[in-house]
Amino acid sequence: MKNALRITALVLAAALLLPAMFACTPVNGTEDDLAAITRHEMTPEEAAAAGGRLPAVAESASALGLTLFRATYREAGKGVLVSPLSILTALGMLSLGTTGQAAEELEALLGLPAATFGDAMRVYASALGKELTAANSVWMRNERLHVEKSYLQALADRYDAGFFRAPFDEGTVRDVNAWISDKTDGMIPEMIKELSPNDVMLLINALCFDALWEKAYEETEKVAGGFTNRDGGKEDATFLRSDENVFLSLDDGTTGFLKPYDGGKYTFVGILPPEGADFDVYVDSFTAEAWNALWASRSYDGVRTAMPAFTGDTDVLMNDMLKAAGIPSVFDPAAAPLRGIGWSDGGELYVGWVLHKTHIEVSAEGTKAAAATVIGILDECVAVEPMHTVTLDRPFLYAIVDAEYGMPLFFGSVTSPAG
């Protein structure tokens, strides 16, 4: 019954969306008919079908998110944070313009065909809580690039994308960074440093999460303590203590807890590895299967919790990680996978780089987090009755999850409260 009510709510939210006009910002451009692109409404039947596929999207988010989280941790060797939702959204936008082998690879990674996945994401976006905002945009070089109107229409319909034509110079870099900073409430002030002569298109997703705890920590619940970092050293930290109502546990000794945000739609998940476990080895073993088992282990037992207040930033180029995850063709101009997007006078279009940045602040009041993913498309032009205890006083994992669907918004780790 609960699932039926959720789908009904999503259907109504999607079906009531009014058509939107998408602004075009021509800069030295002459061929723009972007302002004529109008978002098509979904019928209630289409919205219901798309809503029914959200569990598959959540499954894909868990699998890809943890794959990229593990790879990012191995590369950084410290606490990191990735946003499966942001990355999947950007890849979903890309998938609408792929053909052949690249399309097949992305369908396998996303778990659904491009259009079907996009429809599900549209329904999900229509049901976001007030704590989470999402925005998508497409930036196009205003020379030599010819974009298929059908591709832009698909982006408008499924991802509510805004469109911009620009010269891809230093001014464009400033404009892109300003757009991302605005959409992430200033938490990601500088996403890119420069654009190359080969860059012709940017596909961008930005997320901003800002939520108060359902029950904020009182002053008496803030205590000084010691945190054992990844290297075995001791650091001073301010711990936030509370009693919560949902306990997590696995047979291998993993324990955890849920701490809900105000309103109950989103929740923080603290995950403590087994005592004595090598944290690096543990991260490598924390797969989607482990996450699903941990999420399924929720029991309404009391749990006394403590965790450090912490902040962190992550900045990672994901090319090699995504190739290893199963989508090498989009990075290969010889495979000509992006003809669904359009064409360039400078040669075939292909993905040149995928940049992902995140920021998080966990305090006594709540959590602020942001993520941005930019896909750079190039051409070949020159150049909670028993009281359990979980104390996160050593390296740990965490997640921010849409509790309604089990949709992971962020996966992260803390190896030092200092970031």
C-alpha positions, -999 to 999 in steps of 0.1 A, spaced: 0 0 0 29 24 9 45 18 -25 12 24 -43 8 57 -25 43 67 -33 39 60 -70 5 78 -70 22 109 -55 50 108 -81 25 104 -109 5 134 -98 36 155 -93 50 147 -128 16 150 -145 10 184 -131 43 198 -143 36 227 -167 55 231 -199 87 252 -194 106 273 -218 144 270 -217 165 301 -219 191 304 -245 221 326 -240 235 334 -274 271 348 -273 283 357 -307 259 331 -320 234 333 -349 219 299 -353 199 296 -321 164 283 -321 169 270 -285 142 293 -271 116 273 -291 123 241 -272 94 235 -249 93 207 -223 66 182 -231 42 171 -203 41 134 -193 8 117 -193 -3 101 -160 2 67 -176 38 76 -187 46 89 -152 32 58 -135 53 36 -158 84 57 -151 78 58 -114 77 20 -113 113 19 -126 127 39 -97 138 8 -77 160 -1 -107 175 34 -108 182 32 -70 199 -2 -76 221 13 -104 230 43 -81 242 19 -54 262 -3 -78 279 25 -97 282 48 -68 301 23 -47 323 13 -76 333 49 -81 336 55 -43 360 26 -39 381 38 -69 381 74 -56 392 62 -22 420 41 -36 433 71 -56 430 96 -28 440 75 2 419 97 25 383 105 33 363 111 1 327 117 -9 310 109 -43 274 115 -53 259 86 -73 228 107 -81 249 135 -96 270 111 -117 241 90 -129 222 122 -139 251 135 -160 256 100 -176 219 98 -183 221 131 -201 250 118 -221 233 85 -229 206 102 -248 232 111 -275 250 78 -278 246 51 -304 260 16 -311 284 1 -286 285 32 -264 247 31 -261 248 -6 -251 275 0 -225 256 29 -209 224 10 -209 242 -18 -190 256 7 -166 224 27 -160 203 -5 -159 178 9 -184 177 23 -219 185 60 -222 150 73 -227 135 50 -201 161 60 -175 155 96 -183 118 93 -178 124 77 -144 148 105 -134 122 130 -144 97 115 -121 122 113 -93 132 149 -98 95 159 -95 94 144 -60 126 158 -44 122 170 -8 128 207 0 162 197 14 176 187 -20 178 208 -52 191 197 -85 199 215 -117 212 205 -152 226 226 -179 242 222 -214 269 246 -226 277 246 -263 305 262 -282 291 288 -305 312 279 -335 317 246 -355 294 226 -333 260 215 -347 236 200 -322 207 178 -331 175 195 -320 160 161 -311 189 157 -285 182 190 -269 145 182 -269 152 150 -251 173 168 -225 146 194 -219 119 167 -215 138 144 -192 163 165 -174 148 200 -174 181 212 -188 190 249 -194 209 256 -226 237 281 -232 258 289 -262 292 304 -254 326 311 -269 344 286 -245 369 312 -235 379 325 -200 346 342 -197 328 309 -202 349 293 -175 338 321 -152 302 317 -162 302 279 -158 318 282 -123 293 309 -113 264 287 -125 277 257 -104 284 279 -74 249 293 -75 233 259 -78 254 245 -49 249 274 -26 285 284 -29 299 251 -17 316 244 -50 329 278 -61 353 267 -87 346 236 -108 368 241 -139 400 261 -144 402 262 -182 387 249 -214 408 236 -243 404 244 -280 389 209 -284 361 213 -258 328 219 -276 301 209 -251 296 206 -213 269 185 -197 265 196 -161 246 184 -131 246 202 -97 231 190 -64 227 209 -32 216 192 0 209 213 31 190 197 59 185 201 96 186 171 119 151 159 130 166 164 165 195 188 167 223 181 191 222 200 224 252 216 239 254 188 264 256 163 236 288 179 222 319 163 239 356 164 233 372 131 224 399 113 205 396 100 169 420 73 157 429 82 121 437 59 92 474 59 101 468 50 137 474 85 151 452 102 176 434 135 167 412 157 189 376 160 177 343 173 189 319 143 191 281 146 187 262 121 209 226 110 206 203 81 210 187 69 178 160 44 169 174 24 139 203 0 143 223 -17 114 244 -48 117 260 -75 95 274 -108 104 310 -97 97 308 -72 126 298 -41 107 274 -19 127 257 14 120 228 37 126 203 60 110 199 96 121 170 112 103 168 147 90 139 169 97 108 157 78 120 121 76 125 119 38 163 119 41 186 102 66 222 100 76 237 65 77 268 60 99 287 28 91 314 14 114 337 -14 101 344 -44 123 368 -39 152 404 -45 140 395 -44 103 420 -29 79 401 1 66 415 1 31 407 -36 27 372 -30 42 365 -2 17 376 -25 -12 351 -51 0 322 -27 5 302 -35 -26 266 -28 -36 257 -63 -22 272 -53 11 253 -20 11 220 -37 2 225 -62 30 233 -35 55 203 -14 44 181 -44 47 193 -51 82 176 -21 97 161 -30 131 141 -6 153 164 -10 183 178 18 204 213 27 196 236 52 214 256 70 188 286 93 187 303 108 156 327 137 150 316 169 134 335 169 101 339 186 68 354 174 35 360 182 -1 367 157 -30 378 166 -65 383 137 -89 388 131 -127 367 99 -134 378 90 -169 397 58 -160 372 48 -133 343 50 -158 362 31 -184 368 4 -159 332 5 -148 322 -5 -183 318 25 -206 351 29 -225 335 36 -259 323 71 -252 359 81 -246 370 68 -280 365 91 -310 371 63 -334 340 46 -321 320 77 -331 295 71 -303 280 106 -300 264 112 -333 230 114 -315 242 147 -300 253 162 -333 285 168 -352 314 192 -354 333 207 -383 364 197 -363 357 159 -363 339 133 -343 325 141 -308 336 121 -278 339 124 -241 372 140 -232 368 142 -194 344 136 -165 351 158 -135 333 153 -102 335 175 -71 318 173 -37 317 192 -4 301 182 29 297 198 64 283 178 92 275 199 123 254 198 154 226 215 135 225 193 104 243 186 71 251 207 41 265 188 10 269 196 -26 280 178 -57 287 187 -93 295 165 -123 307 179 -156 311 158 -187 334 175 -212 326 166 -248 354 173 -273 359 171 -310 391 161 -329 399 197 -338 435 209 -332 446 211 -304 168 18 173 148 -21 230 183 -32 235 207 -2 236 234 -8 211 265 14 208 281 28 177 310 53 182 326 65 150 359 72 166 380 56 138 378 56 100 342 51 89 319 52 60 287 71 57 258 77 33 230 102 28 200 83 15 165 91 3 148 69 29 117 65 9 134 47 -19 167 37 -5 182 60 -32 218 69 -22 225 106 -27 261 105 -14 286 78 -3 316 89 18 343 80 42 361 98 70 396 90 78 402 122 97 376 147 110 399 175 97 391 165 62 
